[in-house]
Amino acid sequence: MPLARCEGIVIKTYALGDTSRIVVVYTREHGLLKLVAKGARKTPSRFGFALEPLSRSRFVIYHKPDRDLHLLSQADTLAPNGSEIADLARLAHAEAALELIDRLVWGEEPHAELFDLLATTVESVTRAPLASLGAITIAFELQAASLLGYRPRLDACAACGGGLSLRRVFSPAHGGLLCDRCAGEPGAVLLSADALAGLTLLLSRPVSQAGEFLEVQQAGEILKVVEAFLRHRFERFQGLRSLELLRALASDEPKVSNPCPA
């Protein structure tokens, strides 16, 4: 049973027996892993913050390529992101990034670019101005989908490849803009010029810069389109519960900082 070293971000954990945990980690070297952390529920835990959701940690594991569960030998914290976030809005957007990875990624398929995107997004949400959080999350959704092979088509009709309609018609089902002939497709929506410009920038700019060029009103319009697009592309995606909770709290408490654009 060979020892393997990897770097990862903790997605979620759940109890195993009386003293142990199963830790779901997205790693740079092995993709999505499930680790058995024996004794992790004891107090104090020898793992510290390394197994907390959002933490970026270095792991030593007994890796079995043909198994679903791998035994954790050692974990060291590189960045205890979750323990450093005190604001509810920041926490919700950071957890939304984890939730998206949990929905979109399957199994042990390493993807270094996607890992780096997740790490940058979590760090950005921790440090960015509160008004930027919605834009950062949308940028992450778009760029993660693109890295997994589902980039929205904005240069030609997503249905037939023809020239685009001047009305800026976007089809979540077809995955992009449409021409005039295909514009009558069910579920297609008209984008404002600002929303289309924002969508284009969110696809191409670093997520850390997303809040610099996107207004809250644009973010709300784009978010609806992006989430409809993701529902059509990924069977396991049915919206982000973390953001739904934030919206619910925002409706009850109007003064909650930076409610997610709806």
C-alpha positions as CSV (number, residue, x, y, z in Angstrom):
1,M,0.0,0.0,0.0
2,P,2.1,3.0,-1.3
3,L,2.3,6.3,0.6
4,A,1.3,9.3,-1.6
5,R,1.6,13.0,-0.8
6,C,-0.8,15.5,-2.2
7,E,-2.2,19.0,-1.7
8,G,-5.9,19.6,-1.4
9,I,-8.8,21.7,-0.3
10,V,-11.3,20.1,2.1
11,I,-14.8,20.0,0.5
12,K,-16.8,18.4,3.4
13,T,-16.6,15.9,6.2
14,Y,-18.9,13.4,7.9
15,A,-18.7,11.1,10.9
16,L,-17.5,7.6,10.7
17,G,-18.1,5.5,13.8
18,D,-17.5,7.1,17.2
19,T,-14.1,8.7,16.7
20,S,-13.3,8.9,12.9
21,R,-14.3,11.0,9.9
22,I,-14.5,10.7,6.2
23,V,-13.0,13.7,4.6
24,V,-13.8,14.7,1.0
25,V,-10.9,16.5,-0.5
26,Y,-10.3,18.0,-3.9
27,T,-6.6,17.5,-4.6
28,R,-4.2,18.8,-7.3
29,E,-2.6,15.4,-7.8
30,H,-5.5,13.0,-7.7
31,G,-8.7,14.9,-8.2
32,L,-11.6,14.2,-5.7
33,L,-10.6,11.8,-2.9
34,K,-12.4,10.4,0.1
35,L,-10.1,9.9,3.1
36,V,-10.6,8.0,6.3
37,A,-9.2,10.1,9.2
38,K,-9.0,7.8,12.2
39,G,-9.4,9.5,15.5
40,A,-10.3,12.8,13.9
41,R,-13.3,13.4,16.1
42,K,-11.3,13.1,19.3
43,T,-10.6,16.2,21.3
44,P,-8.1,17.6,20.8
45,S,-7.7,16.3,17.2
46,R,-4.1,15.6,16.0
47,F,-5.1,17.1,12.7
48,G,-5.9,20.6,13.9
49,F,-7.6,22.7,11.2
50,A,-6.3,20.6,8.4
51,L,-9.5,18.7,7.9
52,E,-11.9,21.6,8.3
53,P,-14.0,22.5,5.2
54,L,-12.3,25.2,3.1
55,S,-8.8,24.5,4.6
56,R,-6.0,24.1,2.1
57,S,-3.8,21.3,3.5
58,R,-1.0,18.9,2.6
59,F,-1.8,15.2,3.0
60,V,0.0,11.9,3.3
61,I,-2.3,9.0,2.4
62,Y,-2.2,5.3,1.8
63,H,-3.5,5.5,-1.8
64,K,-5.3,2.6,-3.3
65,P,-6.2,3.4,-7.0
66,D,-8.9,0.7,-7.1
67,R,-10.7,1.8,-3.8
68,D,-13.2,4.5,-3.0
69,L,-11.7,5.2,0.4
70,H,-8.1,5.9,1.3
71,L,-6.5,6.0,4.7
72,L,-5.1,9.3,5.9
73,S,-1.8,9.1,7.6
74,Q,-0.9,12.8,8.1
75,A,-2.4,16.2,7.4
76,D,-0.8,19.6,7.8
77,T,-2.6,22.9,7.4
78,L,-1.4,25.3,4.7
79,A,-4.2,27.8,4.9
80,P,-7.1,27.5,7.5
81,N,-9.4,29.5,5.3
82,G,-12.7,28.4,6.9
83,S,-11.5,29.4,10.4
84,E,-10.5,32.9,9.2
85,I,-13.9,33.8,7.7
86,A,-16.1,35.6,10.1
87,D,-18.6,37.2,7.7
88,L,-21.7,35.2,6.8
89,A,-21.7,36.4,3.1
90,R,-18.0,35.4,2.6
91,L,-18.6,32.0,4.2
92,A,-21.7,31.4,2.0
93,H,-19.8,32.3,-1.2
94,A,-16.8,30.2,-0.2
95,E,-19.0,27.2,0.5
96,A,-20.7,27.7,-2.8
97,A,-17.4,27.1,-4.6
98,L,-16.9,23.9,-2.7
99,E,-20.5,22.8,-3.4
100,L,-20.0,23.4,-7.1
101,I,-16.9,21.2,-7.2
102,D,-18.8,18.5,-5.3
103,R,-21.6,18.6,-7.9
104,L,-19.5,18.9,-11.1
105,V,-16.4,16.7,-10.4
106,W,-16.4,12.9,-10.4
107,G,-13.7,10.6,-9.1
108,E,-10.0,10.6,-9.2
109,E,-9.3,12.7,-12.3
110,P,-6.6,15.3,-11.6
111,H,-7.1,18.7,-13.1
112,A,-4.4,21.1,-11.9
113,E,-6.1,24.2,-13.6
114,L,-9.4,23.5,-11.9
115,F,-7.6,23.0,-8.5
116,D,-5.8,26.4,-9.0
117,L,-9.1,28.0,-9.9
118,L,-10.8,26.7,-6.8
119,A,-7.8,27.8,-4.6
120,T,-7.8,31.3,-6.1
121,T,-11.6,31.6,-5.7
122,V,-11.5,30.7,-2.0
123,E,-8.7,33.1,-1.4
124,S,-10.4,35.9,-3.3
125,V,-13.7,35.4,-1.4
126,T,-11.7,35.6,1.8
127,R,-10.1,38.9,1.0
128,A,-12.2,40.7,-1.7
129,P,-14.6,43.6,-0.9
130,L,-18.0,42.3,0.0
131,A,-19.6,43.9,-3.0
132,S,-17.4,41.7,-5.3
133,L,-18.5,38.3,-3.9
134,G,-21.4,37.7,-6.3
135,A,-19.2,38.4,-9.3
136,I,-16.4,36.2,-8.1
137,T,-18.9,33.3,-7.6
138,I,-20.4,33.7,-11.1
139,A,-16.9,33.9,-12.6
140,F,-15.9,30.7,-10.8
141,E,-19.1,28.9,-12.1
142,L,-18.4,29.9,-15.7
143,Q,-14.7,29.2,-15.6
144,A,-15.1,25.8,-13.8
145,A,-17.7,24.7,-16.4
146,S,-15.3,25.9,-19.2
147,L,-12.4,23.9,-17.8
148,L,-14.7,20.8,-17.7
149,G,-15.5,21.2,-21.4
150,Y,-18.7,23.3,-21.2
151,R,-17.8,26.8,-22.2
152,P,-20.8,29.0,-23.2
153,R,-20.6,29.8,-26.9
154,L,-20.6,33.5,-27.6
155,D,-19.0,33.8,-31.0
156,A,-21.6,32.0,-33.2
157,C,-25.0,30.5,-32.8
158,A,-24.8,27.6,-30.3
159,A,-27.6,25.7,-32.1
160,C,-26.5,25.9,-35.8
161,G,-23.2,27.8,-35.9
162,G,-24.7,30.8,-37.9
163,G,-24.3,34.5,-37.3
164,L,-25.6,35.9,-34.0
165,S,-28.8,37.8,-33.5
166,L,-28.4,41.4,-32.6
167,R,-31.0,40.9,-29.9
168,R,-28.5,38.9,-27.7
169,V,-30.6,35.8,-27.4
170,F,-29.0,33.2,-25.0
171,S,-30.2,29.6,-24.7
172,P,-29.2,27.7,-21.6
173,A,-30.3,24.5,-23.3
174,H,-28.0,25.0,-26.3
175,G,-25.3,26.6,-24.2
176,G,-24.8,30.0,-25.8
177,L,-26.1,32.8,-28.0
178,L,-28.4,32.1,-30.9
179,C,-29.0,33.5,-34.4
180,D,-32.4,35.0,-35.4
181,R,-33.6,31.7,-37.0
182,C,-33.0,29.7,-33.7
183,A,-34.0,32.5,-31.4
184,G,-37.5,31.0,-30.9
185,E,-36.0,28.1,-28.9
186,P,-38.0,27.4,-25.7
187,G,-36.2,28.8,-22.6
188,A,-34.1,31.4,-24.5
189,V,-33.7,34.7,-22.8
190,L,-32.7,38.2,-24.0
191,L,-29.5,39.6,-22.4
192,S,-28.9,43.3,-21.9
193,A,-25.8,44.7,-23.6
194,D,-24.2,45.2,-20.2
195,A,-25.0,41.6,-19.1
196,L,-23.4,40.2,-22.3
197,A,-20.3,42.3,-21.8
198,G,-20.1,41.1,-18.2
199,L,-20.5,37.5,-19.2
200,T,-17.7,37.8,-21.7
201,L,-15.4,39.4,-19.2
202,L,-16.2,36.9,-16.4
203,L,-15.2,34.1,-18.8
204,S,-11.8,35.6,-19.6
205,R,-10.6,37.6,-16.6
206,P,-9.1,36.2,-13.4
207,V,-11.7,35.5,-10.8
208,S,-9.9,37.8,-8.3
209,Q,-10.7,40.8,-10.7
210,A,-14.4,39.9,-11.3
211,G,-15.8,42.5,-9.0
212,E,-13.9,45.3,-10.6
213,F,-16.1,45.5,-13.7
214,L,-19.5,44.0,-12.8
215,E,-22.4,45.9,-11.2
216,V,-24.7,44.2,-8.7
217,Q,-27.7,44.5,-11.2
218,Q,-25.7,42.9,-14.0
219,A,-24.6,40.1,-11.6
220,G,-28.2,39.3,-10.8
221,E,-29.1,39.0,-14.5
222,I,-26.1,36.9,-15.3
223,L,-26.5,34.6,-12.3
224,K,-29.9,33.5,-13.5
225,V,-28.6,32.7,-16.9
226,V,-25.5,30.9,-15.7
227,E,-27.4,28.7,-13.2
228,A,-29.9,27.8,-15.9
229,F,-27.0,26.9,-18.2
230,L,-25.4,24.7,-15.5
231,R,-28.6,22.9,-14.9
232,H,-28.7,21.9,-18.5
233,R,-25.1,20.8,-18.7
234,F,-24.6,19.0,-15.4
235,E,-27.2,16.5,-14.1
236,R,-26.2,16.8,-10.5
237,F,-26.4,20.6,-10.5
238,Q,-29.7,22.0,-9.1
239,G,-28.5,25.3,-7.8
240,L,-26.3,26.2,-4.9
241,R,-27.8,25.7,-1.5
242,S,-25.2,28.0,0.1
243,L,-26.5,30.9,-1.9
244,E,-30.2,30.0,-1.4
245,L,-29.5,30.2,2.4
246,L,-27.9,33.6,1.9
247,R,-30.9,34.8,-0.1
248,A,-33.3,33.6,2.5
249,L,-31.4,35.3,5.3
250,A,-31.2,38.5,3.2
251,S,-35.0,38.6,2.8
252,D,-35.5,38.2,6.5
253,E,-32.7,40.6,7.5
254,P,-32.5,43.4,4.9
255,K,-29.3,44.7,6.5
256,V,-27.2,41.5,6.0
257,S,-24.1,42.6,4.1
258,N,-23.8,41.8,0.4
259,P,-26.8,39.5,-0.1
260,C,-26.3,37.4,-3.2
261,P,-27.8,39.1,-6.3
262,A,-31.1,37.4,-7.3
